[in-house]
């Protein structure tokens, strides 16, 4: 059965996007990463938040703009949104409620991972008890403002178990299981 994995690159101060959703900071930190290279064939589908789907792209102005993982992955994508577009997008299913999005993305993934993209949809999956693991690639940069990895007004205490820690020249990978 598919597991839900939130994978993300984050600045050392906890931001996954800069102010206004800016992703340009990430471009220089996208280099070879064996953890990501090993993960991609094990991803069966994507569950993406609408802001991430329509947001800034670290691959902007390259041949891989608009492609998941810079063209390193292809397959079914499910976008959680309150406002699906009128025109269909090839390979993308727009879903209006979380439980349906989770069920459909898990069915599409089979026994592989559903890779969750987007802080808000990851938070919703966590609150629903559906998020299984988190892979955070910590980039050696401080952004100071932007979209946080995890934001829960009023705070919360989510217990995690470390599965692995690996280092590559441009990041430290932290793989955790949600307890």
LONU-645681 format. One record per residue: chain; residue in three letters; x, y, z of N, C-alpha, C in turn. Coordinates in nm, 2 decimals, m for minus. Example, Ala and Ser with C-alpha at 12.3 -4.5 7.8 and 13.67 -1.06 7.14 Angstrom:
BEGIN
  mol  type   neast  nnorth     nup  caeast  canorth    caup   ceast  cnorth     cup
    A   ALA    1.32   m0.57    0.78    1.23    m0.45    0.78    1.32   m0.33    0.78
    A   SER    1.28   m0.22    0.71    1.37    m0.11    0.71    1.29    0.00    0.79
***
This chain:
BEGIN
  mol  type   neast  nnorth     nup  caeast  canorth    caup   ceast  cnorth     cup
    A   UNK    0.08   m0.12    0.00    0.00     0.00    0.00    0.09    0.13    0.00
    A   UNK    0.04    0.23   m0.07    0.12     0.35   m0.08    0.13    0.42    0.05
    A   UNK    0.25    0.49    0.06    0.27     0.58    0.18    0.28    0.72    0.13
    A   UNK    0.24    0.81    0.21    0.25     0.95    0.18    0.38    1.01    0.24
    A   UNK    0.46    1.07    0.15    0.59     1.12    0.18    0.59    1.27    0.14
    A   UNK    0.62    1.36    0.24    0.64     1.50    0.21    0.78    1.52    0.18
    A   UNK    0.82    1.55    0.06    0.96     1.57    0.03    0.98    1.72   m0.01
    A   UNK    1.09    1.78    0.04    1.10     1.92    0.02    1.24    1.96    0.05
    A   UNK    1.28    2.07   m0.02    1.41     2.14    0.02    1.38    2.26    0.10
    A   UNK    1.45    2.28    0.21    1.43     2.39    0.30    1.55    2.46    0.33
    A   UNK    1.54    2.59    0.36    1.66     2.67    0.40    1.68    2.63    0.55
    A   UNK    1.80    2.66    0.60    1.84     2.63    0.73    1.74    2.69    0.83
    A   UNK    1.69    2.81    0.80    1.59     2.87    0.89    1.45    2.83    0.87
    A   UNK    1.42    2.73    0.80    1.29     2.66    0.79    1.20    2.71    0.69
    A   UNK    1.25    2.77    0.58    1.16     2.82    0.47    1.17    2.73    0.35
    A   UNK    1.06    2.69    0.28    1.07     2.61    0.16    1.05    2.70    0.04
    A   UNK    1.00    2.82    0.06    0.99     2.92   m0.05    1.02    3.06    0.01
    A   UNK    1.07    3.15   m0.07    1.09     3.28   m0.02    0.97    3.36   m0.02
    A   UNK    0.98    3.49    0.01    0.86     3.58    0.02    0.78    3.57   m0.11
    A   UNK    0.65    3.56   m0.10    0.56     3.56   m0.22    0.57    3.43   m0.29
    A   UNK    0.63    3.32   m0.23    0.64     3.19   m0.30    0.76    3.18   m0.39
    A   UNK    0.85    3.28   m0.38    0.97     3.28   m0.47    1.05    3.15   m0.45
    A   UNK    1.08    3.08   m0.56    1.16     2.96   m0.56    1.29    2.98   m0.62
    A   UNK    1.33    3.10   m0.67    1.46     3.12   m0.74    1.58    3.08   m0.65
    A   UNK    1.56    3.10   m0.52    1.67     3.07   m0.43    1.72    2.92   m0.44
    A   UNK    1.62    2.84   m0.48    1.65     2.69   m0.48    1.74    2.65   m0.59
    A   UNK    1.74    2.72   m0.70    1.81     2.68   m0.82    1.95    2.64   m0.79
    A   UNK    2.03    2.72   m0.72    2.17     2.69   m0.70    2.19    2.57   m0.60
    A   UNK    2.08    2.52   m0.54    2.09     2.41   m0.45    2.04    2.28   m0.51
    A   UNK    2.01    2.28   m0.64    1.96     2.17   m0.71    2.07    2.10   m0.78
    A   UNK    2.14    2.01   m0.71    2.25     1.94   m0.77    2.23    1.79   m0.75
    A   UNK    2.32    1.71   m0.78    2.31     1.57   m0.76    2.28    1.54   m0.61
    A   UNK    2.18    1.45   m0.59    2.15     1.41   m0.46    2.10    1.27   m0.46
    A   UNK    2.19    1.17   m0.42    2.16     1.03   m0.42    2.02    1.00   m0.36
    A   UNK    1.99    1.06   m0.25    1.86     1.03   m0.18    1.74    1.06   m0.27
    A   UNK    1.75    1.17   m0.35    1.64     1.20   m0.44    1.65    1.11   m0.56
    A   UNK    1.77    1.08   m0.61    1.78     0.99   m0.72    1.72    0.85   m0.69
    A   UNK    1.75    0.81   m0.57    1.69     0.68   m0.52    1.54    0.68   m0.50
    A   UNK    1.49    0.80   m0.46    1.35     0.81   m0.43    1.27    0.81   m0.56
    A   UNK    1.31    0.88   m0.66    1.22     0.91   m0.78    1.16    0.78   m0.84
    A   UNK    1.23    0.67   m0.86    1.17     0.55   m0.91    1.07    0.49   m0.82
    A   UNK    1.07    0.53   m0.69    0.98     0.47   m0.59    0.86    0.56   m0.57
    A   UNK    0.84    0.67   m0.65    0.73     0.76   m0.64    0.63    0.71   m0.75
    A   UNK    0.51    0.68   m0.71    0.40     0.64   m0.80    0.31    0.75   m0.84
    A   UNK    0.29    0.85   m0.76    0.21     0.97   m0.79    0.25    1.09   m0.70
    A   UNK    0.20    1.20   m0.74    0.22     1.33   m0.67    0.08    1.38   m0.62
    A   UNK    0.08    1.43   m0.49   m0.03     1.50   m0.44    0.02    1.64   m0.41
    A   UNK   m0.03    1.74   m0.49    0.03     1.87   m0.49   m0.08    1.97   m0.45
    A   UNK   m0.03    2.07   m0.37   m0.12     2.18   m0.33   m0.13    2.27   m0.45
    A   UNK   m0.24    2.34   m0.46   m0.27     2.43   m0.57   m0.17    2.55   m0.58
    A   UNK   m0.13    2.60   m0.47   m0.03     2.71   m0.48    0.10    2.66   m0.53
    A   UNK    0.14    2.54   m0.50    0.26     2.48   m0.55    0.25    2.45   m0.70
    A   UNK    0.13    2.40   m0.74    0.11     2.36   m0.88    0.11    2.49   m0.97
    A   UNK    0.06    2.60   m0.92    0.05     2.72   m1.00    0.16    2.82   m0.97
    A   UNK    0.25    2.78   m0.88    0.35     2.88   m0.83    0.47    2.89   m0.90
    A   UNK    0.57    2.95   m0.84    0.70     2.97   m0.90    0.77    2.84   m0.92
    A   UNK    0.86    2.83   m1.02    0.93     2.71   m1.05    1.08    2.73   m1.05
    A   UNK    1.15    2.65   m0.97    1.30     2.67   m0.96    1.37    2.64   m1.10
    A   UNK    1.30    2.58   m1.19    1.35     2.54   m1.32    1.30    2.64   m1.42
    A   UNK    1.25    2.76   m1.38    1.20     2.86   m1.47    1.31    2.90   m1.57
    A   UNK    1.27    2.92   m1.70    1.36     2.96   m1.81    1.46    2.85   m1.84
    A   UNK    1.43    2.72   m1.81    1.51     2.61   m1.85    1.42    2.51   m1.93
    A   UNK    1.48    2.41   m1.99    1.40     2.32   m2.07    1.31    2.23   m1.98
    A   UNK    1.33    2.23   m1.85    1.25     2.15   m1.76    1.15    2.23   m1.68
    A   UNK    1.13    2.35   m1.72    1.03     2.43   m1.65    0.89    2.36   m1.66
    A   UNK    0.82    2.36   m1.54    0.69     2.30   m1.54    0.69    2.15   m1.52
    A   UNK    0.80    2.08   m1.52    0.81     1.94   m1.50    0.85    1.90   m1.36
    A   UNK    0.78    1.80   m1.31    0.81     1.75   m1.17    0.95    1.71   m1.16
    A   UNK    1.01    1.75   m1.05    1.15     1.72   m1.02    1.24    1.76   m1.14
    A   UNK    1.21    1.87   m1.21    1.30     1.91   m1.32    1.30    1.81   m1.43
    A   UNK    1.20    1.74   m1.45    1.19     1.64   m1.56    1.24    1.50   m1.51
    A   UNK    1.28    1.49   m1.39    1.33     1.36   m1.34    1.22    1.26   m1.30
    A   UNK    1.10    1.30   m1.31    0.99     1.21   m1.27    0.87    1.25   m1.36
    A   UNK    0.79    1.14   m1.40    0.66     1.17   m1.47    0.57    1.06   m1.42
    A   UNK    0.44    1.10   m1.42    0.33     1.01   m1.37    0.21    1.09   m1.33
    A   UNK    0.12    1.02   m1.27   m0.01     1.09   m1.23    0.01    1.19   m1.12
    A   UNK   m0.05    1.31   m1.14   m0.05     1.41   m1.04   m0.19    1.45   m1.00
    A   UNK   m0.21    1.47   m0.87   m0.34     1.51   m0.82   m0.32    1.64   m0.75
    A   UNK   m0.39    1.74   m0.79   m0.38     1.88   m0.73   m0.51    1.90   m0.64
    A   UNK   m0.48    1.93   m0.52   m0.59     1.97   m0.42   m0.62    2.11   m0.44
    A   UNK   m0.74    2.14   m0.48   m0.78     2.28   m0.50   m0.93    2.30   m0.48
    A   UNK   m0.97    2.42   m0.44   m1.11     2.45   m0.43   m1.17    2.50   m0.56
    A   UNK   m1.08    2.53   m0.65   m1.12     2.59   m0.78   m1.05    2.52   m0.90
    A   UNK   m1.09    2.40   m0.94   m1.03     2.34   m1.06   m1.05    2.42   m1.18
    A   UNK   m0.95    2.42   m1.27   m0.96     2.49   m1.39   m1.07    2.44   m1.49
    A   UNK   m1.12    2.52   m1.57   m1.22     2.47   m1.67   m1.16    2.38   m1.77
    A   UNK   m1.04    2.41   m1.81   m0.98     2.32   m1.92   m0.89    2.22   m1.85
    A   UNK   m0.90    2.09   m1.90   m0.82     1.99   m1.84   m0.67    2.01   m1.87
    A   UNK   m0.59    1.96   m1.77   m0.44     1.96   m1.79   m0.39    1.82   m1.80
    A   UNK   m0.33    1.78   m1.91   m0.28     1.64   m1.93   m0.20    1.59   m1.81
    A   UNK   m0.24    1.47   m1.77   m0.17     1.40   m1.66   m0.20    1.46   m1.52
    A   UNK   m0.29    1.55   m1.51   m0.32     1.61   m1.38   m0.47    1.59   m1.35
    A   UNK   m0.50    1.55   m1.23   m0.64     1.54   m1.18   m0.66    1.64   m1.07
    A   UNK   m0.76    1.72   m1.09   m0.79     1.82   m0.98   m0.89    1.77   m0.89
    A   UNK   m0.87    1.77   m0.76   m0.95     1.71   m0.66   m0.99    1.82   m0.56
    A   UNK   m1.12    1.83   m0.52   m1.16     1.94   m0.43   m1.17    1.90   m0.28
    A   UNK   m1.14    1.78   m0.24   m1.14     1.75   m0.10   m1.02    1.66   m0.07
    A   UNK   m0.97    1.67    0.05   m0.85     1.61    0.09   m0.86    1.45    0.09
    A   UNK   m0.97    1.40    0.15   m0.98     1.26    0.16   m0.99    1.19    0.02
    A   UNK   m1.05    1.25   m0.07   m1.06     1.20   m0.21   m0.92    1.21   m0.27
    A   UNK   m0.85    1.32   m0.25   m0.72     1.34   m0.31   m0.62    1.23   m0.26
    A   UNK   m0.63    1.21   m0.13   m0.54     1.10   m0.07   m0.58    0.97   m0.13
    A   UNK   m0.70    0.93   m0.13   m0.75     0.80   m0.18   m0.71    0.78   m0.33
    A   UNK   m0.73    0.88   m0.41   m0.70     0.87   m0.55   m0.55    0.86   m0.58
    A   UNK   m0.48    0.95   m0.51   m0.33     0.95   m0.53   m0.27    0.82   m0.48
    A   UNK   m0.32    0.76   m0.37   m0.27     0.63   m0.32   m0.30    0.52   m0.42
    A   UNK   m0.42    0.52   m0.47   m0.46     0.42   m0.57   m0.37    0.42   m0.69
    A   UNK   m0.34    0.54   m0.74   m0.26     0.56   m0.85   m0.11    0.52   m0.83
    A   UNK   m0.07    0.54   m0.70    0.07     0.51   m0.67    0.09    0.36   m0.65
    A   UNK   m0.01    0.28   m0.62    0.01     0.14   m0.60    0.08    0.11   m0.47
    A   UNK    0.20    0.04   m0.48    0.28     0.01   m0.37    0.40    0.11   m0.35
    A   UNK    0.39    0.22   m0.43    0.50     0.32   m0.43    0.46    0.44   m0.34
    A   UNK    0.54    0.54   m0.33    0.51     0.66   m0.25    0.42    0.75   m0.33
    A   UNK    0.33    0.82   m0.25    0.27     0.94   m0.30    0.36    1.05   m0.25
    A   UNK    0.41    1.13   m0.34    0.50     1.24   m0.30    0.42    1.36   m0.28
    A   UNK    0.41    1.42   m0.16    0.33     1.54   m0.13    0.42    1.66   m0.15
    A   UNK    0.37    1.75   m0.23    0.44     1.88   m0.26    0.35    1.99   m0.22
    A   UNK    0.40    2.08   m0.13    0.33     2.19   m0.08    0.31    2.19    0.07
    A   UNK    0.35    2.30    0.13    0.34     2.30    0.28    0.20    2.29    0.33
    A   UNK    0.10    2.35    0.27   m0.03     2.35    0.32   m0.10    2.21    0.30
    A   UNK   m0.08    2.15    0.19   m0.14     2.02    0.17   m0.07    1.92    0.26
    A   UNK    0.06    1.93    0.28    0.14     1.84    0.38    0.08    1.86    0.52
    A   UNK    0.06    1.98    0.56    0.00     2.01    0.69   m0.14    1.94    0.70
    A   UNK   m0.22    1.96    0.60   m0.35     1.89    0.60   m0.34    1.74    0.61
    A   UNK   m0.25    1.68    0.54   m0.23     1.54    0.54   m0.19    1.50    0.68
    A   UNK   m0.10    1.57    0.74   m0.05     1.55    0.88   m0.17    1.55    0.98
    A   UNK   m0.25    1.66    0.97   m0.36     1.68    1.06   m0.46    1.56    1.04
    A   UNK   m0.47    1.51    0.92   m0.57     1.40    0.89   m0.51    1.26    0.93
    A   UNK   m0.39    1.26    0.98   m0.32     1.14    1.02   m0.28    1.05    0.90
    A   UNK   m0.26    1.11    0.78   m0.23     1.04    0.66   m0.09    1.05    0.62
    A   UNK   m0.01    1.14    0.67    0.13     1.16    0.63    0.22    1.06    0.71
    A   UNK    0.29    0.98    0.63    0.37     0.88    0.68    0.52    0.92    0.71
    A   UNK    0.58    0.99    0.61    0.72     1.02    0.62    0.75    1.16    0.57
    A   UNK    0.86    1.22    0.61    0.91     1.35    0.57    1.05    1.34    0.53
    A   UNK    1.09    1.38    0.41    1.22     1.39    0.36    1.25    1.54    0.34
    A   UNK    1.34    1.59    0.42    1.38     1.73    0.41    1.52    1.75    0.37
    A   UNK    1.55    1.81    0.26    1.68     1.84    0.22    1.71    1.98    0.27
    A   UNK    1.80    2.00    0.36    1.83     2.13    0.42    1.94    2.19    0.35
    A   UNK    1.91    2.30    0.28    2.01     2.37    0.20    2.09    2.47    0.29
    A   UNK    2.22    2.49    0.26    2.30     2.58    0.35    2.27    2.73    0.31
    A   UNK    2.15    2.78    0.34    2.12     2.92    0.31    2.01    2.96    0.41
    A   UNK    2.02    3.09    0.45    1.91     3.15    0.53    1.83    3.25    0.45
    A   UNK    1.70    3.23    0.45    1.61     3.31    0.37    1.55    3.43    0.45
    A   UNK    1.52    3.40    0.58    1.47     3.50    0.66    1.32    3.53    0.66
    A   UNK    1.25    3.48    0.55    1.11     3.51    0.54    1.06    3.42    0.42
    A   UNK    0.93    3.39    0.42    0.87     3.31    0.32    0.77    3.21    0.37
    A   UNK    0.77    3.10    0.30    0.67     2.99    0.33    0.75    2.89    0.42
    A   UNK    0.70    2.86    0.54    0.76     2.77    0.63    0.74    2.63    0.59
    A   UNK    0.83    2.54    0.63    0.82     2.40    0.61    0.69    2.35    0.67
    A   UNK    0.66    2.39    0.79    0.54     2.35    0.86    0.49    2.46    0.95
    A   UNK    0.37    2.50    0.93    0.31     2.61    1.01    0.18    2.56    1.07
    A   UNK    0.17    2.58    1.20    0.05     2.54    1.27    0.03    2.65    1.38
    A   UNK   m0.06    2.75    1.34   m0.08     2.86    1.44   m0.13    2.80    1.57
    A   UNK   m0.07    2.85    1.68   m0.09     2.80    1.81    0.00    2.69    1.85
    A   UNK    0.07    2.64    1.76    0.17     2.53    1.78    0.11    2.39    1.79
    A   UNK    0.20    2.30    1.79    0.16     2.16    1.80    0.29    2.08    1.83
    A   UNK    0.27    1.95    1.86    0.39     1.87    1.90    0.38    1.74    1.82
    A   UNK    0.44    1.74    1.70    0.43     1.62    1.61    0.56    1.54    1.64
    A   UNK    0.55    1.42    1.68    0.66     1.33    1.71    0.71    1.27    1.58
    A   UNK    0.84    1.27    1.56    0.90     1.21    1.44    1.01    1.12    1.49
    A   UNK    1.04    1.02    1.40    1.15     0.92    1.43    1.25    0.94    1.31
    A   UNK    1.37    0.96    1.34    1.48     0.97    1.24    1.50    0.84    1.17
    A   UNK    1.49    0.83    1.04    1.52     0.71    0.96    1.66    0.72    0.90
    A   UNK    1.70    0.84    0.86    1.83     0.85    0.80    1.87    1.00    0.80
    A   UNK    2.00    1.02    0.80    2.06     1.15    0.78    2.18    1.13    0.68
    A   UNK    2.18    1.20    0.57    2.29     1.19    0.47    2.33    1.33    0.43
    A   UNK    2.45    1.34    0.39    2.50     1.47    0.34    2.55    1.46    0.20
    A   UNK    2.52    1.57    0.13    2.57     1.59   m0.01    2.63    1.73   m0.01
    A   UNK    2.71    1.77   m0.11    2.77     1.90   m0.10    2.68    2.02   m0.08
    A   UNK    2.56    2.01   m0.13    2.47     2.13   m0.13    2.35    2.11   m0.03
    A   UNK    2.35    2.00    0.05    2.23     1.98    0.14    2.26    1.87    0.24
    A   UNK    2.19    1.87    0.35    2.18     1.76    0.44    2.04    1.71    0.44
    A   UNK    2.03    1.58    0.41    1.90     1.51    0.40    1.86    1.45    0.53
    A   UNK    1.74    1.49    0.57    1.68     1.43    0.70    1.55    1.36    0.66
    A   UNK    1.56    1.22    0.68    1.44     1.14    0.64    1.38    1.10    0.77
    A   UNK    1.25    1.13    0.80    1.18     1.10    0.92    1.05    1.03    0.90
    A   UNK    1.01    0.95    1.00    0.88     0.88    1.00    0.80    0.96    1.10
    A   UNK    0.67    0.98    1.06    0.57     1.05    1.15    0.52    0.94    1.24
    A   UNK    0.53    0.97    1.37    0.48     0.87    1.47    0.34    0.89    1.51
***
